[in-house]
């Protein structure tokens, strides 16, 4: 793969791409329609070193420009804009953040971020993906087909910073679990099969030390102490994030919440969604969370639905799946449980049916949260009782 490190002036950068210049000159000979600037559709497959770029001029085949640095891409956008072209760049959502999209817009281009999907089949290369992205941009921009692929809503820097709190907390919890599992595996490896859960905790660690001392395994305690120190350090960071999230929740969550959903769960959902007004109907809400059924209906055999497509926010799916089991205890009158609660509560029922019922409840719960935060319904309308006041006895006390 060619990689260009361009240190040229903006007006000279186009000379490095003769194939592109030839296409541009041919298109510029056609009289321009007043009010409709000429459009260039670009596909950028981002990577660490830069972006593999492909350019589609009109309805022609995309031209590959190779891999350019980000600075070179921005210079190219400025040169094309100075030449009178409208530049629309499409790229996939990836792990390189959103700064490059903002830089493209500052350079005068338009940026579209598509949800990640298989673009070029089994023969996947950066060049093929860039050309496929350029075609997607052309389909949306030139032909006006807004249904092609899925454009991702880009968060603002402020939304990214707020969302970092909940996402970083989840990463730290996973890291703490790995450290705990490492120590647990060490205990198992040397025959210690019975020991306290959360062995690194402030209360459980003395019990484990006493157990190992009685068994004459002092060296094993010494081997576990570094693991315990790491687990406690990660746990301290989690507690600090809990404090910061509680402060954000006090400012953000002003509506009454279903009993058992919890401020942390609700706040995390709000931070992931960013703007509840972005959805226009309940189908868009269900699709965002990835709980819409897949479909393979052809011919005259009717509609054939499969498992959920999982083409959505997996963090919200996991979060609300846990919340369903809490709501089953504290909000048994919710309308979702009126439909599928009997299946979930079956003591010896089918596991597959229970999973399907839980996913159906997850989808409906997310839709109800959307209705709640967009003032389309109240807690009573949705069948929720709400969090009891401090003076009201809880269900367990009653």
Residue pairs with C-beta under 8 A, 6 or more apart in sequence:
1 52
1 66
1 67
1 126
1 127
2 66
2 67
3 49
3 50
3 66
3 67
3 68
4 16
4 66
4 67
4 68
4 69
4 72
5 69
5 72
6 13
6 16
6 68
6 69
6 71
6 72
6 75
8 15
8 16
8 75
10 75
10 78
10 79
10 82
11 79
11 82
13 72
13 75
13 76
13 79
14 20
14 21
14 24
14 76
14 79
14 80
14 83
15 21
17 63
17 65
19 63
20 55
20 57
20 63
20 65
23 55
23 57
23 60
23 63
24 57
24 83
24 85
27 38
27 57
27 58
28 38
32 38
37 84
37 85
37 86
38 84
38 85
38 86
39 85
39 86
39 88
39 141
39 142
40 55
40 56
40 57
40 80
40 85
40 86
40 87
40 88
41 55
41 56
41 62
41 88
41 90
41 134
41 135
41 137
41 138
41 141
41 142
42 53
42 54
42 55
42 56
42 87
42 88
42 89
42 90
42 109
42 134
42 137
43 53
43 54
43 56
43 62
43 89
43 90
43 91
43 129
43 130
43 131
43 132
43 133
43 134
43 135
43 136
43 137
44 51
44 52
44 53
44 73
44 89
44 90
44 91
44 130
44 133
45 51
45 52
45 91
45 92
45 126
45 127
45 129
45 130
45 133
46 91
46 92
46 94
46 96
46 100
47 67
47 126
48 96
49 67
49 69
50 67
50 68
50 69
50 70
50 72
50 73
51 67
51 68
51 70
51 73
51 91
51 100
51 130
52 64
52 66
52 67
52 126
52 127
52 129
52 130
53 64
53 65
53 66
53 67
53 68
53 73
53 76
53 130
54 62
54 63
54 64
54 65
54 127
54 130
54 131
54 133
54 134
55 62
55 63
55 65
55 134
56 62
56 63
56 131
56 134
56 135
56 137
56 138
57 63
58 142
59 138
59 142
62 130
62 131
62 134
62 135
64 127
64 130
64 131
65 76
67 126
68 76
70 100
70 103
73 104
74 103
74 104
74 107
77 87
77 89
77 104
77 107
77 108
77 109
78 107
78 108
80 87
80 109
81 87
81 107
81 108
81 109
86 110
87 108
87 109
87 110
88 109
88 110
88 111
88 112
88 137
88 141
89 104
89 109
89 110
89 111
89 112
89 137
90 111
90 112
90 113
90 114
90 133
90 134
90 136
90 137
91 100
91 101
91 111
91 112
91 113
91 114
91 133
92 113
92 114
92 115
92 116
92 119
92 129
92 133
93 113
93 114
93 115
93 116
93 152
94 116
97 160
98 113
98 154
98 155
98 160
101 111
101 113
101 154
104 110
104 111
105 111
112 137
112 140
112 151
113 151
113 152
113 154
114 133
114 136
114 149
114 150
114 151
114 152
115 149
115 150
115 151
115 152
115 311
117 149
117 150
118 124
119 128
119 129
119 132
119 133
120 128
120 129
120 131
120 132
136 148
136 149
139 145
139 148
140 146
140 148
140 149
140 151
150 311
153 274
153 275
153 278
155 163
155 274
159 271
159 274
162 248
162 271
163 271
163 272
163 274
165 241
165 244
165 245
165 248
165 271
166 245
166 264
166 267
166 268
166 271
166 272
167 315
168 241
169 238
169 241
169 242
169 245
170 315
172 234
172 237
172 238
172 241
173 238
175 234
176 231
176 234
176 235
176 238
179 200
179 227
179 230
179 231
179 234
180 198
180 199
180 200
180 231
182 227
183 199
183 200
183 224
183 227
183 228
183 231
184 195
184 199
186 220
186 223
186 224
186 227
187 193
187 195
187 199
187 220
187 224
190 217
190 220
192 211
192 212
192 215
192 217
192 220
195 208
195 211
196 204
196 207
196 208
197 204
198 204
199 205
199 208
199 224
199 228
200 224
200 227
200 228
200 231
200 232
205 228
208 221
208 224
209 221
212 218
212 220
212 221
213 221
242 264
245 264
245 267
246 263
248 267
249 263
249 264
249 266
249 267
252 267
252 270
253 263
253 266
253 267
253 270
255 372
255 373
256 379
256 386
256 387
257 263
257 266
257 386
257 387
258 327
258 330
258 331
258 334
258 379
258 384
258 385
258 386
258 387
259 330
259 331
259 384
259 385
259 386
259 387
259 388
260 323
260 326
260 327
260 329
260 330
260 331
261 323
261 326
261 327
262 323
262 326
265 319
265 320
265 322
265 323
266 369
268 315
268 319
269 316
269 319
269 320
269 366
269 369
270 276
270 373
272 313
272 315
272 316
273 288
273 316
276 369
276 370
276 373
276 374
277 374
279 285
279 288
279 370
282 367
282 370
283 292
285 366
285 367
285 370
286 292
286 363
286 366
286 367
287 311
287 312
288 312
288 313
288 316
288 366
289 312
289 313
289 316
289 317
289 320
289 362
289 363
289 366
290 308
290 309
290 310
290 311
290 312
290 313
290 314
290 317
291 308
291 312
291 317
291 359
291 360
291 362
291 363
291 366
292 308
292 309
292 311
292 312
292 363
293 305
293 306
293 307
293 308
293 309
294 305
294 306
294 307
294 308
294 309
295 303
295 304
295 305
295 306
296 304
296 306
297 303
297 304
297 305
308 359
310 317
316 366
317 362
320 362
320 365
320 366
321 358
321 359
321 362
323 365
324 336
324 344
324 358
324 361
324 362
324 365
327 334
327 337
327 365
328 337
328 341
328 344
328 345
330 395
331 337
331 383
331 384
331 385
332 341
333 383
333 384
333 385
334 382
334 383
334 384
335 364
335 368
335 382
335 383
336 360
336 361
336 364
336 365
336 368
336 383
337 344
337 361
338 383
339 360
339 364
340 357
340 358
340 360
340 361
343 349
343 353
343 354
343 356
343 357
344 354
344 357
344 358
344 361
346 353
346 354
368 377
368 382
370 376
371 377
371 381
371 382
372 378
372 379
372 382
379 385
379 386
388 394
